[in-house]
């Protein structure tokens, strides 16, 4: 096996640390997870952690970005699938039931967000992070509308804010009461598309 280059080794170390921190943050929460424990569980020195991440907040931001990329990657596959709208919505419903209200993820987002109250730098980072999430949702909604040759009844960014707000609120409620259905998300997307206008006349199909 070829020996890793310095940059490849550094990238692997960083990926290992993020994966380990993700598991610990989701299991034990932000406050109870120390940089020292991340290093120990990942099998690296404390210096290796701090050479990649200046602070635990910086590490957690990377973890949340990794989680968001994973979750929205899953949704992107559902939306882009070559299936009917109802088939895609059914799969979205299954995803929402499995994902929205996940205790580890929901509580980590909430716990970390509370830290930004007195930290302007962290708050700015979270605003940027939220903007990226909103953009991802907007892109998914636009992709879905385009595949159906529909024009959304509002700008994709506004539609994304609406769906995202509903999802965040529902996620918090489901973390407390898992018996609540996640169907509201699917119904919201269905309602949004039901009032959309066709971009291509039926006669032209």
C-alpha positions as CSV (number, residue, x, y, z in Angstrom):
1,X,0.0,0.0,0.0
2,X,1.4,3.4,-1.0
3,X,2.4,5.6,1.9
4,X,0.1,8.6,2.4
5,X,1.4,12.0,1.6
6,X,1.5,14.6,4.3
7,X,-1.6,16.4,3.0
8,X,-3.5,13.0,2.7
9,X,-2.4,12.1,6.3
10,X,-3.6,15.5,7.6
11,X,-6.9,15.1,5.8
12,X,-7.4,11.6,7.2
13,X,-6.6,12.9,10.7
14,X,-9.1,15.7,10.4
15,X,-11.8,13.4,9.0
16,X,-11.2,10.9,11.9
17,X,-11.5,13.7,14.5
18,X,-14.7,15.0,13.0
19,X,-16.3,11.6,12.8
20,X,-15.3,10.9,16.5
21,X,-16.5,14.3,17.7
22,X,-19.8,13.7,15.8
23,X,-20.4,10.5,17.6
24,X,-19.6,12.0,21.0
25,X,-21.5,15.2,20.5
26,X,-24.6,13.3,19.4
27,X,-24.4,10.8,22.2
28,X,-23.3,12.9,25.2
29,X,-24.0,16.5,24.0
30,X,-21.7,19.5,23.5
31,X,-21.0,20.5,27.1
32,X,-20.0,17.0,28.2
33,X,-17.6,16.4,25.3
34,X,-14.1,17.7,25.8
35,X,-11.4,18.1,23.2
36,X,-9.2,15.7,25.3
37,X,-11.9,13.0,25.0
38,X,-12.2,13.5,21.3
39,X,-8.4,13.0,21.0
40,X,-8.5,9.9,23.2
41,X,-11.4,8.2,21.5
42,X,-10.0,9.0,18.0
43,X,-6.6,7.7,19.0
44,X,-4.7,10.9,18.5
45,X,-2.8,13.3,20.8
46,X,-4.5,16.4,22.2
47,X,-2.0,18.4,20.1
48,X,-3.4,16.8,16.9
49,X,-6.9,18.0,17.8
50,X,-5.8,21.6,18.4
51,X,-3.6,21.7,15.3
52,X,-6.8,21.1,13.3
53,X,-9.3,23.0,15.4
54,X,-8.5,26.0,17.5
55,X,-11.5,25.5,19.7
56,X,-14.3,23.1,20.5
57,X,-16.8,25.5,19.0
58,X,-14.9,25.4,15.7
59,X,-14.9,21.6,15.8
60,X,-18.7,21.5,16.5
61,X,-19.3,23.8,13.6
62,X,-17.5,21.3,11.4
63,X,-19.5,18.5,12.9
64,X,-22.8,20.3,12.2
65,X,-21.8,21.0,8.6
66,X,-21.0,17.3,8.2
67,X,-24.4,16.3,9.6
68,X,-26.2,18.8,7.4
69,X,-24.3,17.6,4.3
70,X,-25.3,14.0,5.1
71,X,-28.9,14.7,5.8
72,X,-29.5,17.1,2.9
73,X,-27.6,14.7,0.6
74,X,-30.2,12.1,1.5
75,X,-33.1,14.4,0.7
76,X,-31.4,15.5,-2.6
77,X,-31.4,11.9,-3.7
78,X,-35.1,11.5,-2.9
79,X,-36.1,14.7,-4.7
80,X,-34.1,13.9,-7.8
81,X,-35.3,10.4,-8.1
82,X,-37.1,9.5,-11.4
83,X,-40.4,8.7,-9.7
84,X,-43.9,10.2,-9.5
85,X,-44.5,13.1,-7.1
86,X,-46.4,10.9,-4.7
87,X,-43.7,8.2,-4.7
88,X,-41.1,10.9,-3.9
89,X,-43.3,12.4,-1.2
90,X,-43.8,8.9,0.3
91,X,-40.0,8.5,0.5
92,X,-39.6,12.0,1.9
93,X,-42.2,11.0,4.6
94,X,-40.2,7.9,5.5
95,X,-37.0,10.1,5.8
96,X,-38.8,12.7,7.9
97,X,-40.1,10.0,10.3
98,X,-36.6,8.6,10.8
99,X,-34.8,11.9,11.0
100,X,-36.9,14.8,12.4
101,X,-36.7,14.7,16.1
102,X,-33.6,12.6,16.3
103,X,-32.7,13.4,20.0
104,X,-28.9,13.6,19.6
105,X,-29.0,15.9,16.5
106,X,-31.9,18.1,17.7
107,X,-30.4,18.6,21.2
108,X,-26.9,19.3,19.8
109,X,-28.3,22.0,17.5
110,X,-30.3,23.6,20.3
111,X,-27.5,23.3,22.9
112,X,-24.9,24.8,20.5
113,X,-27.2,27.6,19.4
114,X,-27.7,28.8,23.0
115,X,-24.0,29.4,23.2
116,X,-24.2,32.1,20.5
117,X,-26.3,34.4,22.8
118,X,-23.1,36.1,24.1
119,X,-20.7,35.2,21.4
120,X,-21.0,37.4,18.3
121,X,-18.4,35.4,16.3
122,X,-20.3,32.2,16.9
123,X,-23.6,33.8,16.1
124,X,-22.2,35.0,12.8
125,X,-21.0,31.5,12.0
126,X,-24.4,30.0,12.8
127,X,-26.1,32.6,10.6
128,X,-23.8,31.6,7.8
129,X,-24.5,27.9,8.5
130,X,-28.2,28.5,8.5
131,X,-28.0,30.4,5.3
132,X,-26.2,27.4,3.7
133,X,-28.9,25.0,5.0
134,X,-31.7,27.4,3.7
135,X,-29.9,27.5,0.3
136,X,-29.8,23.7,0.2
137,X,-33.5,23.4,0.9
138,X,-34.3,26.1,-1.7
139,X,-32.3,24.2,-4.3
140,X,-34.1,20.9,-3.5
141,X,-37.5,22.6,-3.7
142,X,-36.5,24.2,-7.0
143,X,-35.3,20.9,-8.4
144,X,-38.5,19.2,-7.4
145,X,-40.6,22.0,-9.0
146,X,-38.5,22.0,-12.2
147,X,-38.9,18.2,-12.5
148,X,-42.7,18.7,-12.5
149,X,-42.5,21.8,-14.7
150,X,-44.0,23.9,-12.0
151,X,-43.4,27.5,-10.9
152,X,-43.2,27.9,-7.2
153,X,-45.8,30.4,-5.8
154,X,-43.1,32.3,-4.0
155,X,-39.3,32.7,-4.3
156,X,-37.5,29.4,-3.6
157,X,-35.7,31.0,-0.6
158,X,-39.0,32.0,1.0
159,X,-40.4,28.6,0.4
160,X,-37.3,27.1,1.9
161,X,-37.6,29.3,5.0
162,X,-41.2,28.2,5.4
163,X,-40.4,24.5,5.2
164,X,-37.3,24.8,7.2
165,X,-39.0,26.6,10.0
166,X,-41.7,24.0,10.1
167,X,-39.1,21.2,10.1
168,X,-37.1,22.8,13.0
169,X,-40.1,23.3,15.1
170,X,-41.5,19.9,14.5
171,X,-38.1,18.4,15.1
172,X,-37.9,19.9,18.6
173,X,-41.5,18.7,19.4
174,X,-40.7,15.2,18.1
175,X,-37.5,15.0,20.2
176,X,-39.8,15.5,23.3
177,X,-42.8,13.5,22.0
178,X,-41.8,10.9,19.3
179,X,-45.4,9.9,18.8
180,X,-46.0,13.1,16.8
181,X,-46.1,12.4,13.0
182,X,-43.7,14.1,10.7
183,X,-46.3,14.2,8.0
184,X,-46.7,17.9,8.3
185,X,-43.5,18.4,6.3
186,X,-44.8,16.2,3.5
187,X,-48.1,17.9,3.6
188,X,-46.5,21.3,3.5
189,X,-44.5,20.4,0.4
190,X,-47.6,18.9,-1.3
191,X,-49.6,22.1,-0.5
192,X,-46.8,24.3,-1.8
193,X,-46.8,22.4,-5.1
194,X,-50.6,22.3,-5.4
195,X,-50.8,26.0,-5.7
196,X,-47.8,26.3,-8.1
197,X,-48.5,27.1,-11.8
198,X,-47.3,25.0,-14.7
199,X,-44.3,26.4,-16.5
200,X,-45.1,24.4,-19.6
201,X,-48.7,24.3,-21.0
202,X,-50.2,20.8,-21.2
203,X,-50.7,21.2,-24.9
204,X,-47.0,21.6,-25.4
205,X,-46.2,18.2,-23.8
